[in-house]
Amino acid sequence: MKVTNLTDVTEFILLGFQGTVQLRVSVFTLLLLVYWVTVCGNLLIISLVSSSKNLHTPMYFFISQLSISDILLSSDIAPNTFYILLNNGGSITFLGCMSQFFIYCVTELFECLLLAVMSYDRYVAICNPLRYTSIMTIVQCKRLAITFWFFSLFTSFIDTLAASRLKFCGMNIIDYFFCDLVPLQEISCSDTFPLKLQICLLSFPFLGIPSIIIVVCYMKIIHAILRISSNISRQKAFSTCSSHLTVVSIFYLSLFCVYIFPTSGQTAEINKITSLLYTVFTPLINPIIYSFRNKDIKKAIQEKMRKKF
């Protein structure tokens, strides 16, 4: 693509996953199945939580918010990835790239905050059960969700605005499957240090503080569980937070592998596969974990089935 000045880049070429036709078709089929199950599974959870009175509790309200975020993330990444796979690469406009990056940022930042408050919810339920209903009210949970969405939107807008000001000097080929900040910085010819510093400062309240909250909450939860004398009661207490702990572990480990841990020596393909884990497969895992390992969700599904049949 020829350019006349430093900012004359109107589109980017996403290489995606290069390979044979058979390999790309196989990956396309797998991701299409994953996307379909993700959307259906998360829509099912949203429907159950909104219509079943037994699920009108803070924990399930947060799970439904997580499902909304997962649908947005999957729908932001998957459709364009399908196109890239079928065509062995594809173009995306500059505006489309920034829009994709914006939605991606919103969902990731929101999920960081949401997983932290869900950890606190489990902490209160296990360590301070007598005050749970007075601390974690539905009204308070809705206020928190609205606040999280607002701050995620605001911060993502600032990050996207800063990313849109990068100069690319005619370089518009991105060896990735979506518009993320790291590959954009790699092809940029401008000084990226100010942007990296801004992202770091803005991301700390969404990544650093939630991580600390999650670690502290689960340290207290584990300590409280170990003090329970009855094995049955101990297993019951742990089962109430094991699903959330699994989701948190998968989400943060994959996120840290891409953005926090050193990437020297890792190939671009490894980074792509790691990114697929939390952008495509984590939204699939969430409804599976929260449905198959949750008695209340199973009961709500059975009630719905009985009413229809």
Contacts in CASP RR format, 6 or more apart in sequence:
PFRMAT RR
TARGET T0000
AUTHOR 0000-0000-0000
METHOD contacts of the structure
MODEL  1
MKVTNLTDVTEFILLGFQGTVQLRVSVFTLLLLVYWVTVCGNLLIISLVS
SSKNLHTPMYFFISQLSISDILLSSDIAPNTFYILLNNGGSITFLGCMSQ
FFIYCVTELFECLLLAVMSYDRYVAICNPLRYTSIMTIVQCKRLAITFWF
FSLFTSFIDTLAASRLKFCGMNIIDYFFCDLVPLQEISCSDTFPLKLQIC
LLSFPFLGIPSIIIVVCYMKIIHAILRISSNISRQKAFSTCSSHLTVVSI
FYLSLFCVYIFPTSGQTAEINKITSLLYTVFTPLINPIIYSFRNKDIKKA
IQEKMRKKF
1 9 0 8 1.000
1 11 0 8 1.000
1 13 0 8 1.000
1 170 0 8 1.000
1 172 0 8 1.000
3 9 0 8 1.000
3 169 0 8 1.000
3 170 0 8 1.000
6 167 0 8 1.000
6 168 0 8 1.000
6 169 0 8 1.000
6 170 0 8 1.000
6 189 0 8 1.000
6 190 0 8 1.000
7 167 0 8 1.000
7 168 0 8 1.000
8 170 0 8 1.000
9 94 0 8 1.000
9 168 0 8 1.000
9 170 0 8 1.000
9 171 0 8 1.000
9 172 0 8 1.000
10 93 0 8 1.000
10 94 0 8 1.000
11 91 0 8 1.000
11 92 0 8 1.000
11 93 0 8 1.000
11 94 0 8 1.000
11 97 0 8 1.000
11 172 0 8 1.000
12 91 0 8 1.000
12 92 0 8 1.000
12 94 0 8 1.000
12 97 0 8 1.000
12 172 0 8 1.000
12 173 0 8 1.000
12 174 0 8 1.000
12 179 0 8 1.000
13 89 0 8 1.000
13 90 0 8 1.000
13 91 0 8 1.000
13 172 0 8 1.000
13 173 0 8 1.000
13 174 0 8 1.000
14 80 0 8 1.000
14 84 0 8 1.000
14 89 0 8 1.000
14 90 0 8 1.000
14 91 0 8 1.000
14 92 0 8 1.000
14 174 0 8 1.000
14 176 0 8 1.000
14 177 0 8 1.000
14 178 0 8 1.000
14 179 0 8 1.000
15 84 0 8 1.000
15 89 0 8 1.000
15 173 0 8 1.000
15 174 0 8 1.000
15 175 0 8 1.000
15 176 0 8 1.000
15 177 0 8 1.000
16 81 0 8 1.000
16 84 0 8 1.000
16 85 0 8 1.000
16 89 0 8 1.000
16 175 0 8 1.000
16 176 0 8 1.000
16 177 0 8 1.000
16 272 0 8 1.000
17 23 0 8 1.000
17 24 0 8 1.000
17 27 0 8 1.000
17 84 0 8 1.000
17 85 0 8 1.000
17 177 0 8 1.000
17 269 0 8 1.000
17 272 0 8 1.000
18 88 0 8 1.000
18 89 0 8 1.000
19 88 0 8 1.000
24 85 0 8 1.000
24 86 0 8 1.000
24 88 0 8 1.000
25 85 0 8 1.000
25 86 0 8 1.000
27 85 0 8 1.000
28 82 0 8 1.000
28 85 0 8 1.000
28 86 0 8 1.000
31 78 0 8 1.000
31 81 0 8 1.000
31 82 0 8 1.000
31 85 0 8 1.000
31 280 0 8 1.000
32 82 0 8 1.000
34 280 0 8 1.000
34 281 0 8 1.000
34 284 0 8 1.000
35 74 0 8 1.000
35 78 0 8 1.000
35 280 0 8 1.000
37 284 0 8 1.000
38 70 0 8 1.000
38 71 0 8 1.000
38 74 0 8 1.000
38 280 0 8 1.000
38 283 0 8 1.000
38 284 0 8 1.000
38 287 0 8 1.000
39 71 0 8 1.000
39 74 0 8 1.000
39 75 0 8 1.000
41 67 0 8 1.000
41 287 0 8 1.000
41 291 0 8 1.000
42 67 0 8 1.000
42 68 0 8 1.000
42 70 0 8 1.000
42 71 0 8 1.000
42 283 0 8 1.000
42 286 0 8 1.000
42 287 0 8 1.000
43 67 0 8 1.000
43 71 0 8 1.000
44 287 0 8 1.000
44 291 0 8 1.000
44 301 0 8 1.000
45 63 0 8 1.000
45 64 0 8 1.000
45 67 0 8 1.000
45 287 0 8 1.000
45 290 0 8 1.000
45 291 0 8 1.000
45 297 0 8 1.000
46 64 0 8 1.000
46 67 0 8 1.000
46 68 0 8 1.000
48 55 0 8 1.000
48 297 0 8 1.000
48 300 0 8 1.000
48 301 0 8 1.000
48 304 0 8 1.000
49 55 0 8 1.000
49 56 0 8 1.000
49 60 0 8 1.000
49 61 0 8 1.000
49 63 0 8 1.000
49 64 0 8 1.000
50 64 0 8 1.000
51 304 0 8 1.000
52 300 0 8 1.000
52 303 0 8 1.000
52 304 0 8 1.000
54 296 0 8 1.000
54 299 0 8 1.000
54 300 0 8 1.000
55 296 0 8 1.000
55 297 0 8 1.000
55 300 0 8 1.000
56 138 0 8 1.000
57 138 0 8 1.000
58 121 0 8 1.000
58 136 0 8 1.000
58 137 0 8 1.000
58 138 0 8 1.000
58 141 0 8 1.000
59 118 0 8 1.000
59 121 0 8 1.000
59 122 0 8 1.000
59 125 0 8 1.000
60 296 0 8 1.000
61 138 0 8 1.000
61 141 0 8 1.000
61 142 0 8 1.000
61 145 0 8 1.000
62 114 0 8 1.000
62 117 0 8 1.000
62 118 0 8 1.000
62 121 0 8 1.000
62 141 0 8 1.000
62 145 0 8 1.000
63 118 0 8 1.000
63 290 0 8 1.000
65 114 0 8 1.000
65 145 0 8 1.000
66 111 0 8 1.000
66 114 0 8 1.000
66 115 0 8 1.000
66 118 0 8 1.000
66 247 0 8 1.000
66 286 0 8 1.000
67 286 0 8 1.000
67 287 0 8 1.000
69 107 0 8 1.000
69 110 0 8 1.000
69 111 0 8 1.000
69 114 0 8 1.000
70 107 0 8 1.000
70 282 0 8 1.000
70 283 0 8 1.000
70 286 0 8 1.000
70 287 0 8 1.000
71 283 0 8 1.000
72 103 0 8 1.000
72 106 0 8 1.000
72 107 0 8 1.000
73 103 0 8 1.000
73 104 0 8 1.000
73 107 0 8 1.000
73 108 0 8 1.000
73 111 0 8 1.000
73 279 0 8 1.000
73 283 0 8 1.000
74 279 0 8 1.000
74 280 0 8 1.000
74 283 0 8 1.000
76 100 0 8 1.000
76 103 0 8 1.000
76 104 0 8 1.000
76 107 0 8 1.000
76 178 0 8 1.000
77 100 0 8 1.000
77 104 0 8 1.000
77 177 0 8 1.000
77 178 0 8 1.000
77 279 0 8 1.000
77 280 0 8 1.000
78 280 0 8 1.000
80 92 0 8 1.000
80 100 0 8 1.000
80 177 0 8 1.000
80 178 0 8 1.000
81 177 0 8 1.000
81 178 0 8 1.000
81 280 0 8 1.000
83 90 0 8 1.000
84 90 0 8 1.000
84 177 0 8 1.000
92 100 0 8 1.000
92 179 0 8 1.000
94 164 0 8 1.000
96 179 0 8 1.000
97 179 0 8 1.000
97 184 0 8 1.000
98 160 0 8 1.000
98 163 0 8 1.000
98 164 0 8 1.000
98 179 0 8 1.000
100 178 0 8 1.000
100 179 0 8 1.000
101 159 0 8 1.000
101 160 0 8 1.000
101 163 0 8 1.000
101 179 0 8 1.000
101 180 0 8 1.000
101 181 0 8 1.000
101 184 0 8 1.000
102 156 0 8 1.000
102 157 0 8 1.000
102 160 0 8 1.000
103 156 0 8 1.000
104 178 0 8 1.000
104 179 0 8 1.000
104 180 0 8 1.000
104 279 0 8 1.000
105 152 0 8 1.000
105 155 0 8 1.000
105 156 0 8 1.000
105 159 0 8 1.000
105 160 0 8 1.000
106 149 0 8 1.000
106 152 0 8 1.000
106 153 0 8 1.000
106 156 0 8 1.000
107 152 0 8 1.000
108 255 0 8 1.000
109 151 0 8 1.000
109 152 0 8 1.000
109 155 0 8 1.000
109 156 0 8 1.000
109 203 0 8 1.000
109 206 0 8 1.000
110 148 0 8 1.000
110 149 0 8 1.000
110 152 0 8 1.000
111 251 0 8 1.000
112 206 0 8 1.000
112 207 0 8 1.000
112 210 0 8 1.000
113 148 0 8 1.000
113 151 0 8 1.000
113 152 0 8 1.000
113 206 0 8 1.000
113 210 0 8 1.000
114 145 0 8 1.000
114 148 0 8 1.000
115 210 0 8 1.000
115 214 0 8 1.000
115 244 0 8 1.000
115 247 0 8 1.000
115 248 0 8 1.000
115 251 0 8 1.000
115 252 0 8 1.000
116 209 0 8 1.000
116 210 0 8 1.000
116 211 0 8 1.000
116 213 0 8 1.000
116 214 0 8 1.000
117 144 0 8 1.000
117 148 0 8 1.000
118 244 0 8 1.000
119 213 0 8 1.000
119 214 0 8 1.000
119 217 0 8 1.000
119 218 0 8 1.000
119 244 0 8 1.000
119 248 0 8 1.000
120 213 0 8 1.000
120 217 0 8 1.000
121 136 0 8 1.000
122 217 0 8 1.000
122 221 0 8 1.000
122 240 0 8 1.000
122 241 0 8 1.000
122 244 0 8 1.000
123 217 0 8 1.000
123 218 0 8 1.000
123 220 0 8 1.000
123 221 0 8 1.000
124 131 0 8 1.000
124 132 0 8 1.000
124 135 0 8 1.000
124 136 0 8 1.000
125 132 0 8 1.000
125 136 0 8 1.000
125 240 0 8 1.000
126 221 0 8 1.000
126 224 0 8 1.000
126 225 0 8 1.000
126 237 0 8 1.000
126 240 0 8 1.000
126 241 0 8 1.000
127 220 0 8 1.000
127 221 0 8 1.000
127 224 0 8 1.000
128 135 0 8 1.000
151 205 0 8 1.000
151 206 0 8 1.000
152 206 0 8 1.000
155 202 0 8 1.000
155 203 0 8 1.000
155 206 0 8 1.000
158 198 0 8 1.000
158 202 0 8 1.000
159 181 0 8 1.000
159 198 0 8 1.000
159 199 0 8 1.000
159 202 0 8 1.000
162 195 0 8 1.000
162 198 0 8 1.000
162 199 0 8 1.000
163 181 0 8 1.000
163 184 0 8 1.000
163 195 0 8 1.000
166 184 0 8 1.000
166 185 0 8 1.000
166 188 0 8 1.000
166 190 0 8 1.000
166 192 0 8 1.000
166 195 0 8 1.000
167 188 0 8 1.000
167 189 0 8 1.000
167 190 0 8 1.000
168 187 0 8 1.000
168 188 0 8 1.000
168 189 0 8 1.000
169 189 0 8 1.000
171 187 0 8 1.000
171 188 0 8 1.000
171 189 0 8 1.000
172 187 0 8 1.000
173 187 0 8 1.000
174 183 0 8 1.000
174 184 0 8 1.000
174 187 0 8 1.000
175 183 0 8 1.000
175 268 0 8 1.000
176 183 0 8 1.000
176 268 0 8 1.000
176 271 0 8 1.000
176 272 0 8 1.000
176 275 0 8 1.000
177 272 0 8 1.000
177 275 0 8 1.000
177 276 0 8 1.000
178 275 0 8 1.000
178 279 0 8 1.000
180 275 0 8 1.000
181 199 0 8 1.000
182 258 0 8 1.000
182 259 0 8 1.000
182 271 0 8 1.000
185 192 0 8 1.000
185 195 0 8 1.000
185 196 0 8 1.000
207 255 0 8 1.000
211 252 0 8 1.000
214 248 0 8 1.000
214 252 0 8 1.000
218 241 0 8 1.000
218 245 0 8 1.000
221 241 0 8 1.000
224 237 0 8 1.000
225 234 0 8 1.000
225 237 0 8 1.000
225 238 0 8 1.000
226 234 0 8 1.000
228 234 0 8 1.000
228 237 0 8 1.000
239 293 0 8 1.000
242 293 0 8 1.000
243 289 0 8 1.000
243 290 0 8 1.000
243 293 0 8 1.000
243 294 0 8 1.000
246 289 0 8 1.000
247 282 0 8 1.000
247 285 0 8 1.000
247 286 0 8 1.000
247 289 0 8 1.000
247 290 0 8 1.000
250 277 0 8 1.000
250 278 0 8 1.000
250 282 0 8 1.000
250 285 0 8 1.000
251 278 0 8 1.000
251 282 0 8 1.000
254 274 0 8 1.000
254 275 0 8 1.000
254 277 0 8 1.000
254 278 0 8 1.000
254 282 0 8 1.000
255 278 0 8 1.000
257 274 0 8 1.000
258 271 0 8 1.000
258 274 0 8 1.000
258 275 0 8 1.000
258 278 0 8 1.000
263 271 0 8 1.000
290 297 0 8 1.000
291 297 0 8 1.000
291 298 0 8 1.000
291 301 0 8 1.000
292 298 0 8 1.000
END
